[in-house]
Amino acid sequence: MGIPLWGDPELKVVEALPEATGAVSGEAARLGQIGFFRDQRVVEVIFAPIDNGSGDMDYGPGSISVTVEVSFPSGNGARTARSGGYDEAAYRGVIANYEQARPWRRGRGKAARKRAGDGEMSAPLGEGEWYKITVREEGIYRLEGRDLVAAGAAPGMPVASIALYYGGGRPLSESPRAPRPQLRPVTCLVEDGGDGRLDADDAILFYGQATSRWTWDEDSRSRSFHTNPFTGDNAYWLVSDEGAVGVQPPRRDGTPVGSAQVRRTTFRARLHVEEERASLHVAPGNIRSGKEWYWELLQRGDRRSFDVALPASASAAVDLRVGLYSDDDTDALVQVAWNNVVIGTANLNVEGSYVLQRSSAADSGGDGPGELEVAYVTGEGNVLFDWFEVEYERALVADEGALIFNGEAGGETKRVEYALSGFDEWPRIFAVSDSGLVEIVGATQESAAGTLSFQDGADQPARRYAVVVASELKRPTKVEARFLGDLRTRRGGADYIVITHADFLTDAQRLAEWRGTDDRFGRPPETAAIDIGEIYDDFSWGLFDPTAIRDFLSHAFETWEPAPAFVVLLGDGTYDYRNNSATSQGNWIPPYEEQESTYDEWYTRVAGADDVADMAIGRLSVQTAAEAEAVVDKLIDYDRSPEFGSWQGRVLLVADDTFNADEPQRVEIFFTHDSEELAEKFLPGELDTEKLYLVEFPFEGRFKPLARDAFIRRFNDGAVLLTWVGHGNSSVFAHEHIFVLSTDLEALDNGGRLPFVYAAASQMGVFDDPDEDSVPEALVKWPRGGAIGMVAATRIGFHNSNIELARS
């Protein structure tokens, strides 16, 4: 229900009929969450299920009548509230008291646009020539003039116009209220030979970070390792523009002068070792899901050993941390040993993550590897081994011409001297941070000792240094010209948006153009096709990050006119964001994953801090340009050149039988019963309803082949709507196998007689599996017919809610 912008609503049950005791479980009705649907403040009114006396709860209509009164303070919205067009169609379809609530909508305009803004940002978005520079590892990078020319830049770029920017390289917060990272200038070193132009052999030196890395936490005053669950590709941005804020790094004098307060020949090294081999979250039906992965499953009696290289170790002492997970039924004793010496045990008896932290003075064997052993000694349940970390004292010795280390932390110490060794040629020394690099000059060499020394101040947190010889400078993974800022600065708007991958952009534009001319239902919507690469560029600063999709839609909702009402995701996606399984074909449009669930609807929750979807959203899970072309052709032909016939007035209602192979003792009459109710009370009377009920077919062994034949025949005859009420999974209709994707898809030959399919069943829409297509994906992509669209559960579903959606 729509409610005023201020004040809390109240609900009173006026009447509940019949007044039989126990007719309703708990309260007959109550208020749910308060939030926003687009510009309309709303409250949920929730009616309780009916207790039918057998212990099962039923939401069936007609059994009881409940009348409620919802009261709230009077109020008005702002005069600038948007109305008309597809906004009104959305409100009319969702808000129960649509006419009453219209005056109460939230005002838009300058205030709303300011809320949607990103604050002050020094990057000249939408101006100049932008180049995206991709890196994967921490280090000092050499970007050459020829790299930019290969990406499309004119030779001899003016050095005075060059600036380098960085968005921080971290995943976006999923909280819509959390601050967003800004694109900030970072210092770099331009080596142009003094002529003011970046020629082919000239170079820009800059500091690049990995997306998964150690970070300093100011609250705990410590460093911790953060893993990016989505990507290993980090992005830096170079712009050539007269208005760019170029930041040339000052050189800092590091000449050893006098005696420093502290002289360091070692530093505290940290290793984080982790392999992502299996998904942590597994939904019912053995459906892998979520963002978190772990290394290895441990069961009682298992022992796992790991050789840990400790290069240039300067001490036998190490600090160890081991990351583990346990299930809710786990009660296990886990033991950790270092070099065959037990240093700690942990009792895991609570579901969740656990970190075992211990120190050891056991001999590490100098430069040789230490040995870590993790043992599941005794207990019950599963233990999941995730990662380990080793912290040790390491000599300031180069490893293949490079050394990156944290310096002395501040405090009473003001100046520190560092003595480095192991370089075969003279290296360059840089102080590095999120803000870029500063070259330190004036280091001295002590030939007899074979050391290189420099001095610098001490800060809190400790400064980080990168020392590298010329031959070990890293090279970017990729350099490409991009149009940074186009979406953030775009004028106008669109009712209907197709978000797609560059591989499918041509067909996305065709679909958007068709929708923009289709006036069968009134004014054609204004449309747009958006390359998801542009979304990543503008809203996660070039990083692959699903949250960028929601941030873009939020920005479009707040600032575009018209604001999007319909969103199509053209491209397949998988929970395996980083292809840890090595089996993913691609992640063109990633899904949103939340532990055991996945739902694209999350992307459209943009108008408030609630879980109300503010736009309609659907997905076309194509993986190739050929599939995209075929699916878009199918959609346009269905609208523009339909195959006329009796099928257009026919509904096919298919219901499962009473037998459940997983629970043979249970008799499930509700599939047929509820299908009959759909036919009698909910399907339009002007349509011909054909029924295909599995109870009418005999078993042959475990299956019902005659039912399968009838289903295929009816499917090929065509129907405007096909509703399946029963069991299923991502590849099968019913335990009795009336349709098995791997063997029966080839039998479908319904041409243009394409049904829209609704499956009141569980797990049939698992579209995010990296290895296999689900039923909806296969039916929509099938070239000789199939379906025009399908609604199906992406994870486990339950009959009551499935059938309630069917009624709606």
N, C-alpha and C positions, 0 to 999 in steps of 0.2 A: 504494500500500500504506500502511496505517496503521502508524505507528511511535511509540515512546515520545516523551515531551516533551523528553527530554534525550539527548544522544549522537548520533553520526553513524552511519548505516547503512553496511554494506558488501555488495557483490554479488560472487558467484562463479558462473561458468558451470559447471554440473555436467556437462552433456552437450549436445551438438549433433549431431543425426542428420539426414541421412547425413553422414558426415565428409568429404565431397568437398571438395577444395581450391577455394576461391573461391566456395563456396556462399553465404557470407554476406559482405556488404560491410563490412569493418572488424570491430569487435567484434560478437559475436553479440548481446550485451545490455549495457546500462550503466544506471547510475542517472542520473536527470534532476534537476530542481529539487526542493528540499525546501520545503514550505510548509504551509499549513493549508487543509483543507476543513472549513468551519464550525469546530467545536471539536476536530477530529481532526488531529493533525500527520501529514503524509503525505509520501511520496517517490514520484516517478515511476520506473517501471521501463520502459525503452525497448528494444524489440527491433529489431535492424537489418533493413533491407530485404534481399531475396535478389537476388543477381546471377544472372540467367538466362542469362548467357553472351553476350547480344547488346548489352550495354551499358545496357539498360533495367533499372531497379530495380523489383522487384515485392514487394508485401506480401501476396501471396496465401497463404491457409492451406493446410496439408497438404503443402507442398513440403519443409518442414524442421521438425524438432521441437527446441526449445531448452528445457532445464531449468535453472533458476537457483535459487540459494539466497541469500536476503537475511538478513543477521544484524545485530543491533543490541543495545545494552545493555537489560537488563530495566528496566521502569519502570512507574509507575502514574500515573493522572490523579488529579485532586482529586475528593472525594466530591460536590462540588456540580455536577459536570458534568451538563448537561441530557440527557435521554433521553426516548424515547417519541414517539408521534404521528408527525408528518411528518418530524421530525428523523431518526428511525430509518429511515424509508423512504428518505430521501436517502442516509444512510450505507450502507445495505444495497445500494443500487443503484450506488454508486461505489467503495467500499472493497473491494479483492480479499480481504483477510483480515479481514472485518468482525467475526466473533466474537472472534478473537484480539485485535483492536485496541480493542474497546469499553472496556476498563478504562483506556486510556491517554489519554483525552480531557482537554482543558484544563478546569480549574475555572473556574466563573463566580462570580457573587455580587458582593460589595461591591468586591473588588479590580478585577474586570473592569469593573464599572460606573464606577469611578473613572477607569480608563483611558479610557473613552468620554466622560467629562465634558468640559466646556469651560472648566474653571478658574473663577476668580472673575469674576463679571460683575455690574455695578452695575444693569443694567436689570431692572426687576421683571417678568420674563416671565410671561405667563399672568395678569397682574393689570392692572386699570385699563382705560381706553379708549385704544386705539392707533389712530393715523392715519398712513398712509403718504403721504409727500410726495415726489412725483417731480419731479426737475429734470434739465435737459439741458445747461446751460451754466454756466460759472463766473460767479459774481457775487453781489451782495447781493439776497436775495429778501424779498419782502413777502407774508407769509401773513396773510390777514385773517380776522377772526372769522366772517364770513359764509361763507368757504370751508369752515370746519369744520362749521358748521351745515348747509350743503348736503351734507356727507358723513355727516351723522347725529348730530352733537354737539348737546347741549342749549345753548340760548343762554346767554350769561353764564358761560362756563366759569371757575371760580376760578383766578386767576393763580398762586396759591401751589401748586396741584397740577400745574402744567405743567412738563414737562421735554422736552428735545429730545435725540435720540440719533442716532448715526451709526456705520455698520459699516465705513467706510473706502473704499467705492466701488471696490475692486480685484477682479480675478478671483481665485477660489480657487486655491490650489496644487493640482496634480493628484497630488502626493505625499501619501499618506495619513498620513505621519509629520510633515508640515509643520504648524507652528502655524496655528490657525484665527483669523481676525479676530474681535475681540470687539465687542459693541455698547456703545459708550462715550457718556457724556453730552458734549454740546458746548454752548458758551455761545451764547446768543441774547439778543435785546433785546425785551422785551415792553413795548409801548406801550399801556397800558390807560386812560390819562387819570387815573390815580390812584385809581380806585374798586375795584381788586382783582378786576375781572371783565373777561373778554375779550368785549366786545360786538361787534356786527356791523361797526362802523367801526373797531374797534381792530385792532392788527396785531402780528405777531411778525416781527422782522427777523432773518435768519440768513444765514450764508455757505454757498453751495452750490458744490460742485466738479463738474467734468465727469468722466466715467468714463475718458476718454482725456486725459492731461494730463502736464505736466512734473512730475517728482518729484526729490527730493534723495536721492542715494545717499551714505550716510555713509562707506562703504568707499573709494569713489573720490573723495569730496569734490567731487562735481559733480552737475549736473542732467541728466536724460535724459528723453526723451518715451516714455511707455508708452501703447500702444493697447489698449483693451479689445476683444477679437475678438468678443464676444457681444452687447453692448448699448451704446447711448448714453444709456440712462435710469439715472440715479443715484437713490438712495432715502435719505431722512431720515425719522426716526420721532418723532412727537410723542405723548406719553402724558399723560393726565390721571388722576392717581392720588395719593392721599395719601402713599404711600410713595415717590413718584418723587424722584430726586435732581436737583432743578432747579438749574441753574447759571446765575445771572444774571451777566452780564459786568461786571467793574469798568470804569469809565471811566478812561482814562489821560490824564494832563495832557500835552498836546503844545505848550504855550505856548513860543514861542521866548524863551529867557532867556539873556542874555549871548551869547557867541560859541561856536557848536558847533565841534567839532574838524574836521568836514567839512561843506561845504554842497553839496548836489547839485541840479543843474537837469536832469540826464539820468539815464538808467538803461540797463541792458543788456537789450534786448528780444530775445525769441526767437520765431521763427516755425517751426512744423512744418506742412508742406503735404503731404498724402497723399490719393490717391484710390484706392479699392478697386474695380478694374474686372474683374479676372480671378483665378481661383483659382490659387495657386502650384502646388499638387499636382494632378497629373492621373494617375489610375490607368490601366493598360492597358485599352483599349477606349474611350479618351477620356472617362473618367468623372472629373468634377471632384470634388475632395475636400479635406478639411482645414480648418484654421482660418486659414491665412495667405493673403493676397491681395497682388497687386501692381498697379501703375498701368498700365504699358504695355510691350509687347514691342518690343525694338529688334533689328534685324538689320543686317548690314553695310551701311554707307552711310546709315543713318537718322540724322536730327538732329531733336531736339525742343527747342523754345524755350518759356520760361515767363516771363510778365511778373510780377514780384514787387513788390507794393506795400510801400513802406517809409515809413509815415506818420511825420511829425515826425522824420525822420532828422537826426541832429546830426553825422554824420561820414561821410566817404567810405569808411571801412574797414568791411569785413564779414567774418565767418567763415562759411564754407559747409560743409555736410555733405550728401553725396548717397548714398542707399542703393540698392544694386544687388544682383541675384542672377545667378548664372551656373550653367549645367548642367555635367554631368561631361565633356561633349565640347566645351566652350567654350574657345577661346583667342583672346581679343579685346582690342583696344586701345580704351579709352573715354576721351574727352576732355571736360573740363568748362570752359566759358568763362563769365565774368561781364562783362556789358556789352562783349561782343565781344573781351575779352582772355582768352586761354587761361591758366587758373590751375593746371591739374593734369591729369595723365593716370594711368590705371590699367590694368594688364595683368591681365585676369581669366582665369585658367586652372585654377582649382580650384572644384569644385562647392560652392555655399553662398552666404552673404551676404557683401557687401563694402561698406565705408563709405569713401568718398573724402572726405577732410577737408582743406580749404585755406583760407587767408586771402587777401583781396584788398583793395588800396587803391585800386582803380579807382573813378572818380567815379560815384556812384550817382545823380547828378542831383537832389539835394535830396529834396523830397517825392515826386518822380516815381518810377515803378517802375524797379527794376533788371531786367535781363534775364539769365536763366540759360539756358544752352544745354548740352545733353548730347548728345554725338555718338559714334556707333559708327564709328570711323575705319577700322579694318581688322581682319581675323581671321576666325575660323570659329565657328559655333554661335550660340546665342541669348543675349542679355543682357536681363534683366528690370529695368526701372526701377521703383523702389518709392516713394521719397519724397525730399524735400529739406528742409533746415533752413537758416535764415539767422539769424545773431546779429549785432546791430548796436547802435550807441549811439543811443538815442532820447530826444528831449526830453520832459520831464514835462509834456506838453500833453494835455488831455482830448480824447477822441474821442466826440462826441455825448453829452456830459455824464457820461462815466465814464472812469476810468483805473485799471487794475490793474497793479501793478509790484512787483518785488523791490527791497528797500532795500539799504543798504550792509551788506556782510558784516562780522562781528565780527573781532576781532584787537586791534591796538593802539587802534583807534578805539572810543571809548566812547559818543559822542553825535553824532547826525547831524541836520542841518537839511535839509528838502526844500522846494524852491520850485516850486510847481505853477502852471500857467496854462491858459487856454482854457475856463474855466467861466463860463457866462452867469448862473448863479445860485449861491448859497452851497451847497456840497456837504457831505456828511457823510464823515468819514474813519474807516476801520476797519483795524485790524491783523487779518489773517485767517490761519487755519491749519487743519489737520485737527481741531483742538480747538474751532473755532468762531470767534467774532469778539470784539474788544474795541474799543469806540469811543474814538477819540482826540479830545479836546476842547481848546479853547484856541488853535486856529490863528488866525493874524493875516493880514490882507489889506493889501497894498501897492497902493493904487489907481493910483498913477502908473506902477508897473511892471506892473500887471495880474496880480500873482502872489498866491498863497495859500501861506503858509509854516507848517510845523509841525516840531517836533523830536521825536526818539525815540531810544531806545538802539539799539545795533548788536549783533546776535547772529550766531552761526554755526550753521546756515546763515542767510542773510539773511532778515529778516522780509519778509512779503508784505503789501501794502497794497491796499485797494480804496477808491477815492474816487468818490462818485456823488451826483448830484443826485436829488431826490425823484422827479422824473418818469421817471427811468431805472432805478428799482428793478425788478428782474425779478419775474415772477409764476410760481408753480409750474405745471408742465404738468398735474398731476393731484393731487387730494387724495381719499383714500378710507379708510374705516374698515376695519381688519383685526384679526384675532385673533392677535396676535403671541405666540409661545411655546406654542401649543397642541400642536404635535408634540413639542417638546422636553420638555414636562411631562406628556405623555399616559401614563396607566397602562394595564396590560394588554398586549395584543399581537395578532398575527394571523399565521396560516400563509400566507395568500394575500392579496396586496395588488394593487389596481388603482390605478395612478397615472395620473391623467387631467387634462385641462384643464377649467376651469370650464364651457366650452361643452358638455362631454359628461358632466358629473358625474352627472346623473340616470340615464343609462344605465350608467355605471360602478357606481353603487350597485345597480342592478338585477342586473348581472352578479355583483357580490360577494354579494348576498343569495341568488341562486340557488346559487352555489357553496357558500354557508354552510348550505344545506339539502339538498344533493345527497349522500345517504348510500349511493349504489350501490357505493362502493368502501370502505366502512367509515365511521369517524367523519367527519362533515363538517368541513372545515377552518374555523377561525375566520378571518373575512375583514374587510377594510377597504377603503374607497374613499378615496383621498387626492387632493385638489386640488393640482396642481403649484405653484399660486400660494402655498399654505401652505408647501411645501418651500422655495421661493425666499425667502419671508419669514423662516423660522426658520433656514435653513442658509446662505444667502448674503445675509442681511439685506436682502431685497427686490430683489436684482439677478437678472436672467435669467442663469443660469450652470449649464451641464450638470453640473458637478462637485457641485453641491448635491444632485443625485439620489443620487449615491453616498454623500455624507456622511449623508444621511437614512437610507439603507439600512444604513449602518454603525452609525449610532446605534440604529436599530431592532433590528439583530442583537445589539448589545451589551446593550441595556436592556429590550427587550420580552420578554414571556413569554406565548405562544410567540413565537419569533423567526421572521421571514418565511422561507419556503422557496420560494414561488412569487411571481413578479412579472409583472404584465401592464402594458404601456404602452399606454394607450388614447388614440391621437392620432398624427398624422403628424409627421414632423420632417425637417429639411433641413440640409445642411452650410452653407447660406447663412444663417448665424445673424442677420446684420444686414440681410438682404435687399439686399445690394450689387447683385445682378443686377436688382432691381426687378421680378422675375417671380414671387417666392415667394408662394404663397397663404397661408402662415402657418407657424409653427414651434411647434406645440402641445406636443409632447414632443420636445425636441431630441435628436439622436443624439450619441454620442461619436465624435469624429473624431480620427484620428491620422495625419497626412500623407495617404498614399494609401489608408488603411483606415478603415472604420467598423464598430463592433461594440457593441451594447447590453450585451453580456456584461460589459464593463468596469465597469458600474455595480454589479455584484454581487461584485466582488473586494473583500471587506470584512473578511475574517477574518485576513489576514496581508499582509505586503509581498511578494506573489507574484502570478502571473497565473492562479491557480486560481479559477474561478467558484464562489461559495458558495451561489448560489440559481439556480433555473431561471427564465429570463426570456424573454418573447416580446412581440411588438408587434402591435397592431391599428391599421393606418395610416389612420384615418378623418380626414376634413377638415371634415365638416359634422355637425350634430346629426342630420340625416336618415340619414347613413351610419352614425353610431354606433348609432342605434336599430335599423337594419336588421341590422347585424352582430351586435349583442347578441341580437336576436330569433333570428337564425340559429343562434347557439351554444346558446341555451337550448332552442330547438325540437329541435335535433339530439340533445340529451341527453334531453329530457323527452317529446318526441313524435316518435320516429324513424319514418321511412318504412320499413316492413318489406319485405323482399324478398331475392331471391338475391344482390343486389349486396353485401349485408352480409358475405357469405362469399367475396367475389371480390377478387383482387389483379390489377391491370393493370400489366404490366411492359413498358415501351416503351424500345427501344434504337435508337440512331443507326446509320447505315450505315458503310461503310468509306471514304467519300469525304469529304475535307476541302477545301472550296472555297478556303481560305486557303493550303493546301499540297497542291496537286493530285497531286504525285508521291508523297505518303504514303498508304499503305493502312492504315486504322485498324480492325483486326479486334477490338480489345479491348472495344469497347462491347458487341458481341453476345456475345463470349466471357464477359465478366464478368457479363452479365445471365443467361446460362445457369447460371453458378456460383451466383448469388443464388437462382435458382429451385430448383436442386438441393440446396443445402446450407444455406440461410439462411431461406428463407420457410417459415412453418409449413405442415406437410403437410396439415392439416385445411382449409386455404383453397384455393379454386380459383384457379389461376394462369393468367391469359390473357396471351399474348405478342403484342406488336405490334412486329415488327422491320422497320426501314426497308430492310434489304437485300433484302426480299422484294417490294419495289415498284419499278416502272420510273421512270426519269426522263422528264419531259416538259419539254424545255428544261433549265433549271437546277433545277427544283423537282420534287416528287413529289405531285401533287394527289390521287392515289388514296390515298396514305398519309395525307394531310391529312383526307380524307373518312372514312377508317377510324378515325382518332384521335378526331375529333369524335363519330362514332357510338358508339364504345366509351366515351368520356367521358360521353355522355348516358345510356348504359345504366347507369352507376354502378359504383363499386368502393369498397371500404373503404380501399384503399391504392393509390396510383398512384406508381410509381417511374420516373423518366426518367433514362436513362443516355446521355449524349451531349453535343453542343454546344448552346449557347444564349446568350442575353443577356437583358436586362431586358424585351424585348418579343417574343422569338421563340424557339420550339423548333426547333433544327436549321437548318443552312444550307439544307436542302430545304424549309423553311417548312411544317412540318406543323401549326404553330399560330402565327399572327401576331396579336398582341394587338389591333391597330388594325382588323383586318378579320374576325377569327374569334371574338371574344368574344361577339358577338351570336348566334352559332350555338349557344352553350351553353344547354341547357334541361334540365338534369338534376334540377331540383327539389330534393327532400330527399335525393337519392342522392349524397351529398357525399363525395368522397375526401379523405383526407389525402395531400398530394403531397410527395414528396421528389425534388429535382432534383440528381442527381449531375452537375452542369454548372457552368459558370462564369458569374458576373455576372448571374444571373437575379433576384437579390433586391436590386437597387439601389433601396432604398426612400427614400434621402435626396436624390433628384433634386428640385429645387424646381418643375420644370415638368411632369413626367410620372409616372404610376403605373407601377410594375414589375408583372411577371406575378403574384407572390404577392399584392400589394395588390389588383390588379384581380379576381383569382379569389375572394379572401375576401369582397370587397365586392359581387360580382355578385349581383343580387337574384333571378335565375331559376335559381340553382344555383351553379355555380362549385365552390369547394373549402371545406372546413371549416378548413383550415390548410395551411401549406406551410413546408418548410425549404429554403432556397436561399442560395447564396453572395452576399454583398453586394458582393464585388469578385472579382478573378480567382481562379480555383480550378484545381486540377490533378487529373487523373483518378485517380491512385493514392490521394490523400487523400479525394477524393469517394467513391470506391467503398469505401474502408475504412469511412467513416461509414455508407454504405449497408449494409455487412455488420453493423455494430454495431447 
